[in-house]
Amino acid sequence: MDELQNRTAVVTGAASGMGLAFAEAFLAEGMSVVLADVEAAVLEETGERLSRQFGSERVFAVHADVADSASVVALRDDALERYGIVNVVCNNAGVGGVRGPVGTL
């Protein structure tokens, strides 16, 4: 899809599972991807592998915890500093057991 070429995505929960699948699909379409995950060791390994496969300029791993608003703000700031714009946000990471309106979490 040409409209994804040279765009940027942020994917939470990106170190494994569906988040990793989203990140790999975005990279395969020519996007740069900010990988975010709370599991630092797995995130580092995943980031290194994807950097070798797709190029280090297109992969940026950021340790982030979506349950912590300061961590999410730092993720946003890191993504914008690295790429200047974010075109897609894939909020795949989940916080189990939390209930309430999305805006209050």
Biopython code that builds the backbone (N, CA, C, O; Angstrom):
import numpy as np
from Bio.PDB.StructureBuilder import StructureBuilder

atoms = [
    (1, "MET", "N", (0.840, -1.178, 0.000)),
    (1, "MET", "CA", (0.000, 0.000, 0.000)),
    (1, "MET", "C", (0.880, 1.234, 0.000)),
    (1, "MET", "O", (1.602, 1.497, 0.962)),
    (2, "ASP", "N", (0.817, 1.974, -1.065)),
    (2, "ASP", "CA", (1.664, 3.148, -1.216)),
    (2, "ASP", "C", (1.438, 4.188, -0.130)),
    (2, "ASP", "O", (2.372, 4.906, 0.228)),
    (3, "GLU", "N", (0.232, 4.289, 0.404)),
    (3, "GLU", "CA", (-0.047, 5.330, 1.390)),
    (3, "GLU", "C", (0.650, 5.082, 2.720)),
    (3, "GLU", "O", (0.675, 5.971, 3.571)),
    (4, "LEU", "N", (1.220, 3.891, 2.921)),
    (4, "LEU", "CA", (1.947, 3.609, 4.154)),
    (4, "LEU", "C", (3.451, 3.843, 4.022)),
    (4, "LEU", "O", (4.146, 3.961, 5.031)),
    (5, "GLN", "N", (3.957, 3.910, 2.803)),
    (5, "GLN", "CA", (5.385, 4.157, 2.576)),
    (5, "GLN", "C", (5.812, 5.456, 3.253)),
    (5, "GLN", "O", (5.132, 6.477, 3.149)),
    (6, "ASN", "N", (6.925, 5.403, 3.933)),
    (6, "ASN", "CA", (7.530, 6.582, 4.566)),
    (6, "ASN", "C", (6.647, 7.230, 5.628)),
    (6, "ASN", "O", (6.777, 8.423, 5.898)),
    (7, "ARG", "N", (5.774, 6.473, 6.214)),
    (7, "ARG", "CA", (4.943, 6.935, 7.339)),
    (7, "ARG", "C", (5.506, 6.318, 8.618)),
    (7, "ARG", "O", (6.398, 5.470, 8.573)),
    (8, "THR", "N", (4.978, 6.752, 9.748)),
    (8, "THR", "CA", (5.450, 6.259, 11.043)),
    (8, "THR", "C", (4.293, 5.717, 11.856)),
    (8, "THR", "O", (3.221, 6.317, 11.924)),
    (9, "ALA", "N", (4.534, 4.559, 12.478)),
    (9, "ALA", "CA", (3.557, 3.949, 13.380)),
    (9, "ALA", "C", (4.173, 3.765, 14.761)),
    (9, "ALA", "O", (5.367, 3.493, 14.890)),
    (10, "VAL", "N", (3.359, 3.915, 15.774)),
    (10, "VAL", "CA", (3.721, 3.556, 17.149)),
    (10, "VAL", "C", (2.866, 2.356, 17.509)),
    (10, "VAL", "O", (1.643, 2.394, 17.379)),
    (11, "VAL", "N", (3.514, 1.289, 17.962)),
    (11, "VAL", "CA", (2.799, 0.068, 18.322)),
    (11, "VAL", "C", (3.130, -0.274, 19.767)),
    (11, "VAL", "O", (4.291, -0.508, 20.104)),
    (12, "THR", "N", (2.112, -0.303, 20.620)),
    (12, "THR", "CA", (2.336, -0.738, 21.997)),
    (12, "THR", "C", (2.133, -2.248, 22.080)),
    (12, "THR", "O", (1.401, -2.836, 21.284)),
    (13, "GLY", "N", (2.788, -2.855, 23.045)),
    (13, "GLY", "CA", (2.758, -4.313, 23.144)),
    (13, "GLY", "C", (3.467, -4.953, 21.971)),
    (13, "GLY", "O", (3.087, -6.036, 21.528)),
    (14, "ALA", "N", (4.509, -4.283, 21.459)),
    (14, "ALA", "CA", (5.129, -4.661, 20.194)),
    (14, "ALA", "C", (6.216, -5.726, 20.296)),
    (14, "ALA", "O", (6.736, -6.166, 19.271)),
    (15, "ALA", "N", (6.566, -6.144, 21.495)),
    (15, "ALA", "CA", (7.674, -7.096, 21.623)),
    (15, "ALA", "C", (7.276, -8.528, 21.278)),
    (15, "ALA", "O", (8.138, -9.368, 21.023)),
    (16, "SER", "N", (5.976, -8.806, 21.271)),
    (16, "SER", "CA", (5.537, -10.179, 20.995)),
    (16, "SER", "C", (4.069, -10.188, 20.586)),
    (16, "SER", "O", (3.384, -9.167, 20.644)),
    (17, "GLY", "N", (3.608, -11.349, 20.175)),
    (17, "GLY", "CA", (2.190, -11.548, 19.872)),
    (17, "GLY", "C", (1.661, -10.654, 18.771)),
    (17, "GLY", "O", (2.341, -10.396, 17.779)),
    (18, "MET", "N", (0.433, -10.182, 18.958)),
    (18, "MET", "CA", (-0.228, -9.354, 17.947)),
    (18, "MET", "C", (0.505, -8.033, 17.715)),
    (18, "MET", "O", (0.572, -7.559, 16.581)),
    (19, "GLY", "N", (1.051, -7.436, 18.766)),
    (19, "GLY", "CA", (1.793, -6.194, 18.598)),
    (19, "GLY", "C", (2.983, -6.378, 17.675)),
    (19, "GLY", "O", (3.251, -5.532, 16.822)),
    (20, "LEU", "N", (3.697, -7.483, 17.846)),
    (20, "LEU", "CA", (4.827, -7.787, 16.972)),
    (20, "LEU", "C", (4.337, -8.010, 15.539)),
    (20, "LEU", "O", (4.968, -7.551, 14.586)),
    (21, "ALA", "N", (3.223, -8.708, 15.390)),
    (21, "ALA", "CA", (2.672, -8.945, 14.047)),
    (21, "ALA", "C", (2.288, -7.626, 13.376)),
    (21, "ALA", "O", (2.545, -7.445, 12.185)),
    (22, "PHE", "N", (1.679, -6.706, 14.120)),
    (22, "PHE", "CA", (1.357, -5.388, 13.562)),
    (22, "PHE", "C", (2.638, -4.667, 13.146)),
    (22, "PHE", "O", (2.713, -4.120, 12.045)),
    (23, "ALA", "N", (3.639, -4.665, 14.017)),
    (23, "ALA", "CA", (4.895, -3.970, 13.725)),
    (23, "ALA", "C", (5.553, -4.541, 12.473)),
    (23, "ALA", "O", (5.997, -3.782, 11.612)),
    (24, "GLU", "N", (5.621, -5.853, 12.361)),
    (24, "GLU", "CA", (6.225, -6.479, 11.190)),
    (24, "GLU", "C", (5.452, -6.143, 9.916)),
    (24, "GLU", "O", (6.056, -5.904, 8.870)),
    (25, "ALA", "N", (4.132, -6.125, 9.996)),
    (25, "ALA", "CA", (3.315, -5.785, 8.824)),
    (25, "ALA", "C", (3.541, -4.331, 8.408)),
    (25, "ALA", "O", (3.673, -4.044, 7.218)),
    (26, "PHE", "N", (3.588, -3.415, 9.373)),
    (26, "PHE", "CA", (3.846, -2.012, 9.057)),
    (26, "PHE", "C", (5.228, -1.844, 8.426)),
    (26, "PHE", "O", (5.380, -1.109, 7.450)),
    (27, "LEU", "N", (6.224, -2.515, 8.975)),
    (27, "LEU", "CA", (7.574, -2.436, 8.423)),
    (27, "LEU", "C", (7.616, -2.996, 7.002)),
    (27, "LEU", "O", (8.269, -2.424, 6.129)),
    (28, "ALA", "N", (6.930, -4.097, 6.769)),
    (28, "ALA", "CA", (6.900, -4.709, 5.442)),
    (28, "ALA", "C", (6.270, -3.782, 4.407)),
    (28, "ALA", "O", (6.578, -3.879, 3.219)),
    (29, "GLU", "N", (5.386, -2.883, 4.852)),
    (29, "GLU", "CA", (4.738, -1.924, 3.954)),
    (29, "GLU", "C", (5.547, -0.643, 3.782)),
    (29, "GLU", "O", (5.104, 0.280, 3.098)),
    (30, "GLY", "N", (6.731, -0.576, 4.398)),
    (30, "GLY", "CA", (7.598, 0.578, 4.207)),
    (30, "GLY", "C", (7.520, 1.639, 5.278)),
    (30, "GLY", "O", (8.074, 2.726, 5.112)),
    (31, "MET", "N", (6.841, 1.347, 6.381)),
    (31, "MET", "CA", (6.730, 2.317, 7.468)),
    (31, "MET", "C", (7.933, 2.232, 8.400)),
    (31, "MET", "O", (8.626, 1.215, 8.445)),
    (32, "SER", "N", (8.171, 3.304, 9.138)),
    (32, "SER", "CA", (9.045, 3.274, 10.298)),
    (32, "SER", "C", (8.151, 2.939, 11.479)),
    (32, "SER", "O", (6.985, 3.330, 11.513)),
    (33, "VAL", "N", (8.703, 2.207, 12.456)),
    (33, "VAL", "CA", (7.872, 1.765, 13.577)),
    (33, "VAL", "C", (8.574, 2.012, 14.900)),
    (33, "VAL", "O", (9.735, 1.647, 15.086)),
    (34, "VAL", "N", (7.844, 2.641, 15.816)),
    (34, "VAL", "CA", (8.279, 2.773, 17.197)),
    (34, "VAL", "C", (7.674, 1.589, 17.942)),
    (34, "VAL", "O", (6.456, 1.490, 18.090)),
    (35, "LEU", "N", (8.537, 0.699, 18.407)),
    (35, "LEU", "CA", (8.106, -0.472, 19.172)),
    (35, "LEU", "C", (8.066, -0.077, 20.637)),
    (35, "LEU", "O", (9.062, 0.410, 21.172)),
    (36, "ALA", "N", (6.938, -0.276, 21.291)),
    (36, "ALA", "CA", (6.837, 0.034, 22.711)),
    (36, "ALA", "C", (6.358, -1.203, 23.456)),
    (36, "ALA", "O", (5.454, -1.904, 23.002)),
    (37, "ASP", "N", (6.973, -1.463, 24.600)),
    (37, "ASP", "CA", (6.572, -2.611, 25.401)),
    (37, "ASP", "C", (7.091, -2.429, 26.817)),
    (37, "ASP", "O", (8.077, -1.726, 27.044)),
    (38, "VAL", "N", (6.426, -3.060, 27.756)),
    (38, "VAL", "CA", (6.829, -3.004, 29.147)),
    (38, "VAL", "C", (7.917, -4.039, 29.456)),
    (38, "VAL", "O", (8.649, -3.898, 30.436)),
    (39, "GLU", "N", (8.020, -5.062, 28.633)),
    (39, "GLU", "CA", (9.021, -6.127, 28.819)),
    (39, "GLU", "C", (10.333, -5.710, 28.157)),
    (39, "GLU", "O", (10.538, -5.950, 26.967)),
    (40, "ALA", "N", (11.215, -5.085, 28.929)),
    (40, "ALA", "CA", (12.416, -4.465, 28.377)),
    (40, "ALA", "C", (13.339, -5.445, 27.655)),
    (40, "ALA", "O", (13.819, -5.134, 26.565)),
    (41, "ALA", "N", (13.595, -6.599, 28.222)),
    (41, "ALA", "CA", (14.531, -7.548, 27.607)),
    (41, "ALA", "C", (14.008, -8.078, 26.281)),
    (41, "ALA", "O", (14.749, -8.149, 25.300)),
    (42, "VAL", "N", (12.734, -8.449, 26.251)),
    (42, "VAL", "CA", (12.135, -8.958, 25.012)),
    (42, "VAL", "C", (12.059, -7.844, 23.975)),
    (42, "VAL", "O", (12.285, -8.080, 22.788)),
    (43, "LEU", "N", (11.742, -6.635, 24.420)),
    (43, "LEU", "CA", (11.683, -5.479, 23.514)),
    (43, "LEU", "C", (13.044, -5.232, 22.874)),
    (43, "LEU", "O", (13.129, -5.007, 21.667)),
    (44, "GLU", "N", (14.100, -5.272, 23.665)),
    (44, "GLU", "CA", (15.445, -5.040, 23.127)),
    (44, "GLU", "C", (15.799, -6.100, 22.080)),
    (44, "GLU", "O", (16.317, -5.776, 21.012)),
    (45, "GLU", "N", (15.520, -7.347, 22.391)),
    (45, "GLU", "CA", (15.805, -8.441, 21.448)),
    (45, "GLU", "C", (15.003, -8.276, 20.155)),
    (45, "GLU", "O", (15.538, -8.427, 19.057)),
    (46, "THR", "N", (13.720, -7.967, 20.301)),
    (46, "THR", "CA", (12.852, -7.775, 19.139)),
    (46, "THR", "C", (13.311, -6.586, 18.311)),
    (46, "THR", "O", (13.371, -6.667, 17.084)),
    (47, "GLY", "N", (13.636, -5.484, 18.973)),
    (47, "GLY", "CA", (14.112, -4.300, 18.270)),
    (47, "GLY", "C", (15.383, -4.566, 17.488)),
    (47, "GLY", "O", (15.526, -4.101, 16.357)),
    (48, "GLU", "N", (16.305, -5.307, 18.076)),
    (48, "GLU", "CA", (17.552, -5.630, 17.385)),
    (48, "GLU", "C", (17.293, -6.508, 16.159)),
    (48, "GLU", "O", (17.873, -6.287, 15.096)),
    (49, "ARG", "N", (16.422, -7.499, 16.315)),
    (49, "ARG", "CA", (16.117, -8.391, 15.189)),
    (49, "ARG", "C", (15.453, -7.629, 14.047)),
    (49, "ARG", "O", (15.840, -7.782, 12.888)),
    (50, "LEU", "N", (14.454, -6.807, 14.371)),
    (50, "LEU", "CA", (13.761, -6.056, 13.334)),
    (50, "LEU", "C", (14.664, -4.999, 12.693)),
    (50, "LEU", "O", (14.526, -4.706, 11.505)),
    (51, "SER", "N", (15.583, -4.427, 13.469)),
    (51, "SER", "CA", (16.540, -3.469, 12.914)),
    (51, "SER", "C", (17.441, -4.137, 11.886)),
    (51, "SER", "O", (17.735, -3.562, 10.838)),
    (52, "ARG", "N", (17.879, -5.360, 12.193)),
    (52, "ARG", "CA", (18.706, -6.090, 11.220)),
    (52, "ARG", "C", (17.908, -6.407, 9.960)),
    (52, "ARG", "O", (18.437, -6.348, 8.850)),
    (53, "GLN", "N", (16.636, -6.743, 10.137)),
    (53, "GLN", "CA", (15.797, -7.149, 9.003)),
    (53, "GLN", "C", (15.343, -5.965, 8.156)),
    (53, "GLN", "O", (15.339, -6.052, 6.928)),
    (54, "PHE", "N", (14.958, -4.857, 8.798)),
    (54, "PHE", "CA", (14.332, -3.747, 8.073)),
    (54, "PHE", "C", (15.161, -2.465, 8.065)),
    (54, "PHE", "O", (14.817, -1.518, 7.358)),
    (55, "GLY", "N", (16.232, -2.417, 8.828)),
    (55, "GLY", "CA", (17.074, -1.230, 8.894)),
    (55, "GLY", "C", (16.883, -0.471, 10.191)),
    (55, "GLY", "O", (15.757, -0.224, 10.623)),
    (56, "SER", "N", (17.987, -0.107, 10.801)),
    (56, "SER", "CA", (17.927, 0.545, 12.116)),
    (56, "SER", "C", (17.282, 1.929, 12.061)),
    (56, "SER", "O", (16.772, 2.409, 13.074)),
    (57, "GLU", "N", (17.296, 2.577, 10.895)),
    (57, "GLU", "CA", (16.661, 3.893, 10.789)),
    (57, "GLU", "C", (15.143, 3.799, 10.819)),
    (57, "GLU", "O", (14.466, 4.803, 11.042)),
    (58, "ARG", "N", (14.598, 2.606, 10.598)),
    (58, "ARG", "CA", (13.137, 2.434, 10.545)),
    (58, "ARG", "C", (12.569, 1.790, 11.798)),
    (58, "ARG", "O", (11.351, 1.674, 11.927)),
    (59, "VAL", "N", (13.418, 1.368, 12.723)),
    (59, "VAL", "CA", (12.958, 0.674, 13.932)),
    (59, "VAL", "C", (13.501, 1.403, 15.156)),
    (59, "VAL", "O", (14.699, 1.671, 15.256)),
    (60, "PHE", "N", (12.608, 1.717, 16.077)),
    (60, "PHE", "CA", (12.990, 2.432, 17.293)),
    (60, "PHE", "C", (12.253, 1.792, 18.452)),
    (60, "PHE", "O", (11.025, 1.846, 18.517)),
    (61, "ALA", "N", (12.995, 1.184, 19.368)),
    (61, "ALA", "CA", (12.391, 0.502, 20.519)),
    (61, "ALA", "C", (12.402, 1.427, 21.735)),
    (61, "ALA", "O", (13.426, 2.020, 22.073)),
    (62, "VAL", "N", (11.242, 1.538, 22.383)),
    (62, "VAL", "CA", (11.090, 2.395, 23.556)),
    (62, "VAL", "C", (10.405, 1.603, 24.658)),
    (62, "VAL", "O", (9.296, 1.100, 24.473)),
    (63, "HIS", "N", (11.065, 1.495, 25.799)),
    (63, "HIS", "CA", (10.451, 0.833, 26.946)),
    (63, "HIS", "C", (9.338, 1.742, 27.458)),
    (63, "HIS", "O", (9.587, 2.898, 27.798)),
    (64, "ALA", "N", (8.120, 1.227, 27.516)),
    (64, "ALA", "CA", (6.980, 2.032, 27.955)),
    (64, "ALA", "C", (5.949, 1.147, 28.634)),
    (64, "ALA", "O", (5.760, -0.013, 28.268)),
    (65, "ASP", "N", (5.293, 1.714, 29.620)),
    (65, "ASP", "CA", (4.230, 1.032, 30.359)),
    (65, "ASP", "C", (2.939, 1.822, 30.146)),
    (65, "ASP", "O", (2.802, 2.931, 30.661)),
    (66, "VAL", "N", (1.997, 1.261, 29.394)),
    (66, "VAL", "CA", (0.771, 1.999, 29.075)),
    (66, "VAL", "C", (-0.113, 2.234, 30.296)),
    (66, "VAL", "O", (-1.068, 3.008, 30.220)),
    (67, "ALA", "N", (0.182, 1.588, 31.410)),
    (67, "ALA", "CA", (-0.573, 1.827, 32.638)),
    (67, "ALA", "C", (-0.071, 3.065, 33.378)),
    (67, "ALA", "O", (-0.669, 3.481, 34.370)),
    (68, "ASP", "N", (1.019, 3.651, 32.900)),
    (68, "ASP", "CA", (1.634, 4.814, 33.536)),
    (68, "ASP", "C", (1.580, 5.995, 32.565)),
    (68, "ASP", "O", (2.265, 5.991, 31.542)),
    (69, "SER", "N", (0.777, 6.991, 32.880)),
    (69, "SER", "CA", (0.583, 8.102, 31.941)),
    (69, "SER", "C", (1.884, 8.838, 31.638)),
    (69, "SER", "O", (2.069, 9.287, 30.506)),
    (70, "ALA", "N", (2.785, 8.979, 32.594)),
    (70, "ALA", "CA", (4.063, 9.638, 32.330)),
    (70, "ALA", "C", (4.883, 8.841, 31.322)),
    (70, "ALA", "O", (5.587, 9.423, 30.497)),
    (71, "SER", "N", (4.800, 7.533, 31.380)),
    (71, "SER", "CA", (5.506, 6.679, 30.433)),
    (71, "SER", "C", (4.936, 6.838, 29.027)),
    (71, "SER", "O", (5.682, 6.829, 28.047)),
    (72, "VAL", "N", (3.623, 6.983, 28.926)),
    (72, "VAL", "CA", (2.981, 7.173, 27.618)),
    (72, "VAL", "C", (3.356, 8.534, 27.038)),
    (72, "VAL", "O", (3.600, 8.643, 25.836)),
    (73, "VAL", "N", (3.404, 9.554, 27.860)),
    (73, "VAL", "CA", (3.827, 10.876, 27.398)),
    (73, "VAL", "C", (5.276, 10.828, 26.914)),
    (73, "VAL", "O", (5.603, 11.414, 25.882)),
    (74, "ALA", "N", (6.140, 10.139, 27.645)),
    (74, "ALA", "CA", (7.539, 10.001, 27.225)),
    (74, "ALA", "C", (7.637, 9.242, 25.901)),
    (74, "ALA", "O", (8.461, 9.581, 25.052)),
    (75, "LEU", "N", (6.800, 8.215, 25.722)),
    (75, "LEU", "CA", (6.762, 7.477, 24.465)),
    (75, "LEU", "C", (6.394, 8.409, 23.313)),
    (75, "LEU", "O", (7.042, 8.400, 22.267)),
    (76, "ARG", "N", (5.366, 9.201, 23.510)),
    (76, "ARG", "CA", (4.962, 10.181, 22.491)),
    (76, "ARG", "C", (6.107, 11.120, 22.153)),
    (76, "ARG", "O", (6.416, 11.348, 20.984)),
    (77, "ASP", "N", (6.726, 11.658, 23.183)),
    (77, "ASP", "CA", (7.809, 12.612, 22.970)),
    (77, "ASP", "C", (8.986, 11.965, 22.241)),
    (77, "ASP", "O", (9.563, 12.574, 21.340)),
    (78, "ASP", "N", (9.345, 10.739, 22.622)),
    (78, "ASP", "CA", (10.446, 10.025, 21.964)),
    (78, "ASP", "C", (10.137, 9.765, 20.492)),
    (78, "ASP", "O", (10.999, 9.941, 19.631)),
    (79, "ALA", "N", (8.912, 9.349, 20.209)),
    (79, "ALA", "CA", (8.512, 9.069, 18.827)),
    (79, "ALA", "C", (8.573, 10.338, 17.979)),
    (79, "ALA", "O", (9.082, 10.313, 16.858)),
    (80, "LEU", "N", (8.061, 11.434, 18.506)),
    (80, "LEU", "CA", (8.070, 12.694, 17.752)),
    (80, "LEU", "C", (9.483, 13.235, 17.575)),
    (80, "LEU", "O", (9.810, 13.794, 16.528)),
    (81, "GLU", "N", (10.319, 13.070, 18.592)),
    (81, "GLU", "CA", (11.705, 13.528, 18.467)),
    (81, "GLU", "C", (12.445, 12.727, 17.398)),
    (81, "GLU", "O", (13.230, 13.285, 16.631)),
    (82, "ARG", "N", (12.194, 11.430, 17.349)),
    (82, "ARG", "CA", (12.902, 10.563, 16.394)),
    (82, "ARG", "C", (12.407, 10.761, 14.959)),
    (82, "ARG", "O", (13.211, 10.868, 14.033)),
    (83, "TYR", "N", (11.060, 10.808, 14.771)),
    (83, "TYR", "CA", (10.502, 10.795, 13.418)),
    (83, "TYR", "C", (9.756, 12.073, 13.027)),
    (83, "TYR", "O", (9.445, 12.259, 11.851)),
    (84, "GLY", "N", (9.465, 12.942, 13.971)),
    (84, "GLY", "CA", (8.827, 14.218, 13.640)),
    (84, "GLY", "C", (7.316, 14.167, 13.527)),
    (84, "GLY", "O", (6.646, 15.184, 13.710)),
    (85, "ILE", "N", (6.773, 12.999, 13.227)),
    (85, "ILE", "CA", (5.325, 12.834, 13.063)),
    (85, "ILE", "C", (4.982, 11.372, 13.309)),
    (85, "ILE", "O", (5.784, 10.471, 13.061)),
    (86, "VAL", "N", (3.773, 11.164, 13.803)),
    (86, "VAL", "CA", (3.243, 9.803, 13.952)),
    (86, "VAL", "C", (1.949, 9.745, 13.156)),
    (86, "VAL", "O", (1.029, 10.528, 13.392)),
    (87, "ASN", "N", (1.885, 8.812, 12.215)),
    (87, "ASN", "CA", (0.712, 8.689, 11.350)),
    (87, "ASN", "C", (-0.283, 7.641, 11.820)),
    (87, "ASN", "O", (-1.480, 7.751, 11.554)),
    (88, "VAL", "N", (0.213, 6.619, 12.521)),
    (88, "VAL", "CA", (-0.636, 5.522, 12.995)),
    (88, "VAL", "C", (-0.252, 5.203, 14.435)),
    (88, "VAL", "O", (0.930, 5.094, 14.764)),
    (89, "VAL", "N", (-1.258, 5.056, 15.285)),
    (89, "VAL", "CA", (-1.035, 4.567, 16.643)),
    (89, "VAL", "C", (-1.817, 3.274, 16.783)),
    (89, "VAL", "O", (-3.036, 3.242, 16.615)),
    (90, "CYS", "N", (-1.098, 2.222, 17.090)),
    (90, "CYS", "CA", (-1.706, 0.907, 17.294)),
    (90, "CYS", "C", (-1.580, 0.587, 18.778)),
    (90, "CYS", "O", (-0.564, 0.056, 19.226)),
    (91, "ASN", "N", (-2.619, 0.913, 19.530)),
    (91, "ASN", "CA", (-2.612, 0.731, 20.982)),
    (91, "ASN", "C", (-3.014, -0.701, 21.300)),
    (91, "ASN", "O", (-4.151, -0.976, 21.685)),
    (92, "ASN", "N", (-2.073, -1.592, 21.133)),
    (92, "ASN", "CA", (-2.304, -3.017, 21.271)),
    (92, "ASN", "C", (-2.121, -3.508, 22.703)),
    (92, "ASN", "O", (-2.760, -4.479, 23.107)),
    (93, "ALA", "N", (-1.266, -2.857, 23.468)),
    (93, "ALA", "CA", (-1.002, -3.306, 24.837)),
    (93, "ALA", "C", (-2.250, -3.149, 25.673)),
    (93, "ALA", "O", (-3.030, -2.216, 25.482)),
    (94, "GLY", "N", (-2.431, -4.061, 26.592)),
    (94, "GLY", "CA", (-3.604, -4.008, 27.452)),
    (94, "GLY", "C", (-3.214, -3.949, 28.906)),
    (94, "GLY", "O", (-2.128, -4.374, 29.302)),
    (95, "VAL", "N", (-4.109, -3.422, 29.679)),
    (95, "VAL", "CA", (-3.929, -3.373, 31.121)),
    (95, "VAL", "C", (-5.080, -4.169, 31.710)),
    (95, "VAL", "O", (-6.210, -3.686, 31.771)),
    (96, "GLY", "N", (-4.796, -5.378, 32.141)),
    (96, "GLY", "CA", (-5.849, -6.250, 32.665)),
    (96, "GLY", "C", (-6.405, -5.788, 33.998)),
    (96, "GLY", "O", (-5.677, -5.260, 34.839)),
    (97, "GLY", "N", (-7.672, -5.986, 34.178)),
    (97, "GLY", "CA", (-8.308, -5.703, 35.453)),
    (97, "GLY", "C", (-8.666, -4.259, 35.697)),
    (97, "GLY", "O", (-9.220, -3.947, 36.751)),
    (98, "VAL", "N", (-8.380, -3.371, 34.784)),
    (98, "VAL", "CA", (-8.706, -1.957, 34.954)),
    (98, "VAL", "C", (-10.048, -1.703, 34.299)),
    (98, "VAL", "O", (-10.278, -2.113, 33.161)),
    (99, "ARG", "N", (-10.936, -1.029, 35.014)),
    (99, "ARG", "CA", (-12.246, -0.745, 34.453)),
    (99, "ARG", "C", (-12.528, 0.743, 34.530)),
    (99, "ARG", "O", (-12.136, 1.424, 35.478)),
    (100, "GLY", "N", (-13.209, 1.221, 33.520)),
    (100, "GLY", "CA", (-13.573, 2.631, 33.496)),
    (100, "GLY", "C", (-13.435, 3.188, 32.103)),
    (100, "GLY", "O", (-12.923, 2.509, 31.213)),
    (101, "PRO", "N", (-13.885, 4.421, 31.891)),
    (101, "PRO", "CA", (-13.762, 5.056, 30.579)),
    (101, "PRO", "C", (-12.301, 5.167, 30.152)),
    (101, "PRO", "O", (-11.428, 5.421, 30.982)),
    (102, "VAL", "N", (-12.038, 4.979, 28.878)),
    (102, "VAL", "CA", (-10.686, 5.005, 28.345)),
    (102, "VAL", "C", (-9.968, 6.277, 28.721)),
    (102, "VAL", "O", (-8.790, 6.233, 29.077)),
    (103, "GLY", "N", (-10.636, 7.399, 28.654)),
    (103, "GLY", "CA", (-10.016, 8.689, 28.954)),
    (103, "GLY", "C", (-9.548, 8.837, 30.382)),
    (103, "GLY", "O", (-8.753, 9.731, 30.672)),
    (104, "THR", "N", (-10.016, 7.988, 31.290)),
    (104, "THR", "CA", (-9.620, 8.106, 32.688)),
    (104, "THR", "C", (-8.552, 7.100, 33.073)),
    (104, "THR", "O", (-8.074, 7.116, 34.208)),
    (105, "LEU", "N", (-8.170, 6.230, 32.161)),
    (105, "LEU", "CA", (-7.179, 5.203, 32.501)),
    (105, "LEU", "C", (-5.773, 5.711, 32.361)),
    (105, "LEU", "O", (-4.822, 4.971, 32.609)),
]
sb = StructureBuilder()
sb.init_structure("model")
sb.init_model(0)
sb.init_chain("A")
sb.init_seg("    ")
for serial, (resi, resn, name, xyz) in enumerate(atoms, 1):
    if name == "N":
        sb.init_residue(resn, " ", resi, " ")
    sb.init_atom(name, np.array(xyz, "f"), 0.0, 1.0, " ", f" {name:<3s}", serial, name[0])
structure = sb.get_structure()
